[in-house]
Every structure is written in structure tokens, then in C-alpha cells.
Amino acid sequence: MSTSEAIQIPDSRVLDGGRQYLLPSRNSGIFIVKRDSGIMGVACSTKIYLNGKSIADLDTSEKVVLNLPVGEYIVSAEPNGVCGGGLTEVKFNVKDNSQSVFRYGTSGNGSPSIYPTAF
């Protein structure tokens, strides 16, 4: 799923750890996490974390867009509810006026993963 096709979650579904990043700020970059479409894991939402703080709950075909200050981060994702899989993480750096896009998906064997994407 392309970033432009993913549906932006409403601000009301951005959790406490992400609310401070909703508005653009100086010395920041755009951070996007999107969740794949499809039937794998459709029964559960996915909790997205930034440096260990929950920032959003994503359903399939959704994305969250935040404005992060320049710096180093770890983005994590974990299925909620009865869905299998566990926590998956990746480290990244935000540079001024940059865009960091990540994709979360579940493989055919049920293993979740989050990784950078250009799409």
C-alpha cells in the first residue's frame, strides 16, 4: 500500500505519547508509519510506539503522520488483542525537513515486521 493510499487516522486515535507531535515545529522532520492492507492480522489493531511510548493504534490500510524533532528514535509495533506475533522494532534518525516512512505488516506465517519504505 502506498503512503498516499493509506488513510490518516483521526487525531483522536493518536495516543498520549504522540499528541505533542501533531503540529509542525522547527528543527523537525515528518514521520509516517503505515499498516499494510490485506487479511493478515485484520482481527486486531496494532499499537505503535516511539521510544517506548505508545503513540497510535493502527488498523489495516491506515497511517499516522507526526512531526518529530531532530534526533534518534526507535519505532516499535505490536499486535493488540488475540493476534499472534510480538514486538518488532527499528532504529532511525530524523533530520531537519526530512521524511521517514515505515511500513508495518504481517507475513504469511504470522510474523510481524516494521521497516523503512520508499513507497
SULTARA-V153172 format. One record per backbone hydrogen bond with DSSP energy under -1.0 kcal/mol. CO is the residue of the C=O (numbers start at 1). NH is the residue of the N-H. If there is no record, write none. Layout:
co:CO nh:NH
co:CO nh:NH
This chain:
co:2 nh:6
co:7 nh:63
co:10 nh:13
co:11 nh:14
co:15 nh:18
co:15 nh:19
co:18 nh:21
co:19 nh:22
co:21 nh:67
co:27 nh:70
co:28 nh:97
co:29 nh:68
co:30 nh:100
co:31 nh:66
co:32 nh:102
co:33 nh:64
co:34 nh:104
co:39 nh:42
co:41 nh:44
co:45 nh:80
co:46 nh:58
co:47 nh:78
co:48 nh:55
co:48 nh:56
co:49 nh:76
co:50 nh:53
co:53 nh:50
co:54 nh:17
co:55 nh:15
co:56 nh:48
co:58 nh:46
co:59 nh:62
co:61 nh:7
co:62 nh:35
co:63 nh:9
co:64 nh:33
co:66 nh:31
co:68 nh:29
co:71 nh:94
co:73 nh:92
co:74 nh:51
co:75 nh:90
co:76 nh:49
co:77 nh:88
co:78 nh:47
co:88 nh:77
co:90 nh:75
co:92 nh:73
co:94 nh:71
co:95 nh:98
co:98 nh:30
co:100 nh:32
co:101 nh:117
co:102 nh:34
co:103 nh:115
co:104 nh:36
co:105 nh:113
co:107 nh:110
co:111 nh:107
co:113 nh:105
co:115 nh:103
co:119 nh:3
